[in-house]
């Protein structure tokens, strides 16, 4: 009986947080200027270096730097991350430690402009080269185990990634970003950051709770699958369709 009540309470809390998340994301007007965003992305602005320096000219990220893919992740998500960086709610480590400064040098409108531009980038995927990563001495996971974790979760331990992020991590805009075909190194780093709470800028700490239940091997396995997960329309519309609404 107690277990049933506890599960019901958790379910209510989850749905409450999800609806709040939708309201928060939908509160970001899609009024970015992609043309100005492209100018900053490609050429920088004052002390802000060009975004493409680390994230690549197509916005697909740079594995060696741990720089994430930005292309077509969803307008509200990018606006939120840039705002969190600028206002100190997200403090990256490593090469990303420069991001709070860069984001703070952009106006709120310029952050929207960049988000609008990168959300139009729907080019040929530039996936992580897992063999190259492994040959460099970095561990990678077991892909089929990652697929099980992403699609089905682990009973009694952690829910499936697709529950929020959509099939194959295609994203569930406007709240949940695309995680499919994200850079492997970035995925691993962020899951570790969520787990050790050095990153905590998600509503209601949903990712902190989930990541706290993952082992190092779970993280490698999930990242291995997600980094190479095929784009799909299974289970609903393709995540790329949302980009048309922001152009």
Secondary structure, DSSP 4 states (H G I P E B T S, - for coil): -HHHHHHHHHHHHHHHHHHHHHHHHHTS-----HHHHHHHHHH-BTTB--THHHH-TTS--BGGGTBPP-TTS-HHHHHHHHHHHHTTS----GGGGGHHHHHHTS-HHHHHHHHHHHTT---S-----HHHHHHTT-----HHHHHHHHHH-BTTTB--THHHH-GGG--BTTTBPP-TT--HHHHHHHHHHHHHTS---SGGGHHHHHHTT--HHHHHHHHHHHHHPPP--TTSS-GGGGGGGG-
